[in-house]
């Protein structure tokens, strides 16, 4: 099954339960938390030499949570997720064309 970005965003919004007057900060905090959990799964893999397939599955689950918060933050910023995706692709393609994709800084 293929889910389109904006359809994903709409469906995520149907499951969103948080104070909407604090939507931006709530989704930012949630995104940061879920990204941290994703990193934590990998850190424990490095520490414990766990089975990669188990860690991979756990990371995929956390990545889904990261995507949920990205979709909700897009909703809170009143922008379609597909627009965010298109913008980042355009930015990266432009950087690649100018030979600055490997540099650092936002304004390359």
C-alpha positions as CSV (number, residue, x, y, z in Angstrom):
1,X,0.0,0.0,0.0
2,X,1.3,3.4,-0.9
3,X,0.3,6.4,1.2
4,X,0.8,9.9,-0.1
5,X,2.3,12.5,2.2
6,X,-0.7,14.7,2.5
7,X,-3.0,11.7,3.1
8,X,-0.6,10.6,5.8
9,X,-0.7,14.1,7.3
10,X,-4.5,14.1,7.3
11,X,-4.7,10.7,9.0
12,X,-2.1,11.7,11.6
13,X,-4.1,14.7,12.4
14,X,-7.2,12.6,13.1
15,X,-5.2,10.8,15.9
16,X,-3.7,14.0,17.4
17,X,-4.6,14.6,21.0
18,X,-2.8,17.6,22.5
19,X,-3.6,21.2,23.5
20,X,-4.0,22.9,20.1
21,X,-3.1,26.3,21.5
22,X,0.3,24.8,22.3
23,X,0.5,22.8,19.1
24,X,3.9,24.1,17.7
25,X,5.8,23.7,21.0
26,X,4.1,20.3,21.7
27,X,5.0,18.9,18.4
28,X,8.5,20.3,18.5
29,X,9.0,18.6,21.9
30,X,7.5,15.4,20.7
31,X,9.7,15.4,17.6
32,X,12.8,15.9,19.7
33,X,11.8,13.2,22.1
34,X,11.1,10.6,19.4
35,X,14.3,11.4,17.6
36,X,16.1,10.9,20.9
37,X,14.4,7.5,21.3
38,X,15.5,6.6,17.8
39,X,19.1,7.4,18.7
40,X,18.8,5.5,22.0
41,X,17.8,2.3,20.1
42,X,21.0,2.5,18.1
43,X,23.1,3.5,21.1
44,X,21.9,0.4,23.0
45,X,22.7,-1.7,19.9
46,X,26.3,-0.4,20.0
47,X,26.6,-1.0,23.7
48,X,24.9,-4.4,23.9
49,X,25.8,-5.8,20.4
50,X,22.1,-6.8,20.1
51,X,20.6,-8.6,17.2
52,X,20.5,-6.2,14.3
53,X,17.1,-7.4,13.1
54,X,15.5,-6.6,16.4
55,X,17.2,-3.2,16.6
56,X,16.2,-2.4,13.1
57,X,12.5,-3.2,13.8
58,X,12.6,-1.0,16.9
59,X,14.2,1.8,14.9
60,X,11.6,1.6,12.2
61,X,8.9,1.9,14.9
62,X,10.6,5.0,16.3
63,X,11.1,6.4,12.8
64,X,7.3,6.2,12.3
65,X,6.8,8.2,15.5
66,X,9.3,10.8,14.1
67,X,7.2,11.0,10.9
68,X,4.0,11.4,12.9
69,X,5.4,14.4,14.7
70,X,6.8,15.8,11.4
71,X,3.3,15.6,9.9
72,X,1.7,17.2,12.9
73,X,4.3,20.0,13.0
74,X,3.5,20.6,9.4
75,X,-0.2,20.8,10.3
76,X,0.6,23.3,13.1
77,X,2.7,25.4,10.6
78,X,-0.2,25.3,8.2
79,X,1.8,23.7,5.4
80,X,1.2,20.5,3.5
81,X,3.8,17.8,4.2
82,X,4.3,17.3,0.5
83,X,5.3,21.0,0.2
84,X,7.9,20.5,2.9
85,X,9.2,17.4,1.1
86,X,9.3,19.2,-2.3
87,X,11.2,22.2,-0.8
88,X,13.9,20.0,0.8
89,X,14.3,18.1,-2.4
90,X,14.6,21.3,-4.4
91,X,17.2,22.7,-1.9
92,X,19.3,19.5,-2.1
93,X,19.1,19.3,-5.9
94,X,20.2,22.9,-6.1
95,X,23.1,22.3,-3.7
96,X,24.2,19.3,-5.6
97,X,24.1,21.2,-8.9
98,X,26.2,24.0,-7.3
99,X,28.7,21.5,-5.8
100,X,28.0,22.5,-2.2
101,X,26.0,19.5,-1.0
102,X,28.9,18.3,1.1
103,X,29.6,21.6,2.9
104,X,28.2,22.9,6.1
105,X,25.8,25.7,7.0
106,X,22.2,26.5,6.1
107,X,22.9,29.1,3.4
108,X,25.1,27.3,0.9
